[in-house]
Amino acid sequence: MATRATVQAIVDSALAELGLPSAIVGSSNQGQLVSQAVALLNSLCLDAVSVHDWQFLMLTANYTGDGIQSAFTMPSDFSRQVNQTQWALNNKRPMIGPLSPQQWGWTQYGIVSVGVYFRYRILQNDFTIFPVPGVGEQFAFYYITQNWAIDSMGIPKATLTAPTDVPLFDSRLLITGLKLRVWATKGFDTSQLANEYNYMLQAQIGQDQGAPVIQLSGTDGFHYIDTSNVPDGSWGV
């Protein structure tokens, strides 16, 4: 699990390691350097959200059909989907998609066979499903939230504004990244700082969700009952 710290602690550590003075974030005497450091920390976190499907930013979206509606509004904190996690829960099958505009046009205007699989497309920030889900049909997928920080009360938020705010990313990762960005704005050589940050970034990505056992033979040692050993369909089970 990531070791987290407040904005104040991250800024203090980064500036101290660079030999630069710090001050209380948000205070009247924080100065341009601390203001810039907070802005850079915000941009660092925003960029970090997009480079990996962080498990601590992963939430579940759930929808239930009413027999009429085919487009469902994304969660208010939606950032992006986690690929290949879209499932039709009633028939326990994965959804096909996301369809391209051309494929979606074929489902809407062509002569199509519905079959047993639901298809989807993200259109106008809606999760749009084909065919129209029947009453009680349930769907779910994982997504990455925009809220990558919490305030002092534990309420999620998408920007750092107070010294007591806590980014959800590992504090050491953010300290190394903030040092790199502050130094870069000063026009100094950043090669060593870049190596330090990239090392921490790759380490955090590698440790974020663990890793499966790699089978050198190319086959799994254990196998559940699924479509690889039982034909798809209803067998009265």
Secondary structure as the mmCIF struct_conf table of DSSP 4:
data_model
#
loop_
_struct_conf.conf_type_id
_struct_conf.id
_struct_conf.beg_label_comp_id
_struct_conf.beg_label_asym_id
_struct_conf.beg_label_seq_id
_struct_conf.end_label_comp_id
_struct_conf.end_label_asym_id
_struct_conf.end_label_seq_id
HELX_RH_AL_P HELX_RH_AL_P1 VAL A 7 GLU A 17
TURN_TY1_P TURN_TY1_P1 LEU A 18 GLY A 19
TURN_TY1_P TURN_TY1_P2 VAL A 25 GLY A 26
BEND BEND1 SER A 27 SER A 27
TURN_TY1_P TURN_TY1_P3 SER A 28 ASN A 29
HELX_RH_AL_P HELX_RH_AL_P2 GLY A 31 SER A 50
TURN_TY1_P TURN_TY1_P4 VAL A 51 VAL A 51
BEND BEND2 HIS A 52 HIS A 52
HELX_RH_3T_P HELX_RH_3T_P1 GLN A 55 LEU A 57
STRN STRN1 MET A 58 THR A 64
BEND BEND3 GLY A 67 ILE A 68
STRN STRN2 ALA A 71 THR A 73
HELX_LH_PP_P HELX_LH_PP_P1 MET A 74 PRO A 75
TURN_TY1_P TURN_TY1_P5 SER A 76 ASP A 77
STRN STRN3 PHE A 78 GLN A 81
HELX_LH_PP_P HELX_LH_PP_P2 VAL A 82 VAL A 82
TURN_TY1_P TURN_TY1_P6 ASN A 83 GLN A 84
STRN STRN4 TRP A 87 ALA A 88
TURN_TY1_P TURN_TY1_P7 LEU A 89 LYS A 92
STRN STRN5 ARG A 93 PRO A 94
HELX_LH_PP_P HELX_LH_PP_P3 MET A 95 MET A 95
STRN STRN6 ILE A 96 ILE A 96
HELX_LH_PP_P HELX_LH_PP_P4 PRO A 98 SER A 100
HELX_RH_AL_P HELX_RH_AL_P3 PRO A 101 TYR A 109
BEND BEND4 GLY A 110 GLY A 110
BEND BEND5 VAL A 116 VAL A 116
STRN STRN7 ARG A 119 LEU A 123
TURN_TY1_P TURN_TY1_P8 GLN A 124 ASN A 125
STRN STRN8 ASP A 126 PHE A 130
BEND BEND6 PRO A 131 PRO A 131
HELX_LH_PP_P HELX_LH_PP_P5 VAL A 132 GLY A 134
TURN_TY1_P TURN_TY1_P9 VAL A 135 GLY A 136
STRN STRN9 GLN A 138 THR A 145
BEND BEND7 GLN A 146 GLN A 146
STRN STRN10 ALA A 149 ILE A 150
TURN_TY1_P TURN_TY1_P10 SER A 152 MET A 153
STRN STRN11 PRO A 156 LYS A 157
BEND BEND8 ALA A 158 THR A 159
BEND BEND9 ALA A 162 ALA A 162
TURN_TY1_P TURN_TY1_P11 PRO A 163 THR A 164
STRN STRN12 VAL A 166 PRO A 167
BEND BEND10 LEU A 168 PHE A 169
HELX_RH_AL_P HELX_RH_AL_P4 SER A 171 THR A 185
TURN_TY1_P TURN_TY1_P12 LYS A 186 GLY A 187
HELX_RH_AL_P HELX_RH_AL_P5 SER A 191 ASP A 208
BEND BEND11 GLN A 209 GLN A 209
HELX_LH_PP_P HELX_LH_PP_P6 PRO A 212 ILE A 214
TURN_TY1_P TURN_TY1_P13 LEU A 216 SER A 217
BEND BEND12 GLY A 218 THR A 219
BEND BEND13 GLY A 221 PHE A 222
BEND BEND14 ILE A 225 ASP A 226
TURN_TY1_P TURN_TY1_P14 THR A 227 ASN A 229
BEND BEND15 VAL A 230 VAL A 230
BEND BEND16 ASP A 232 GLY A 233
#
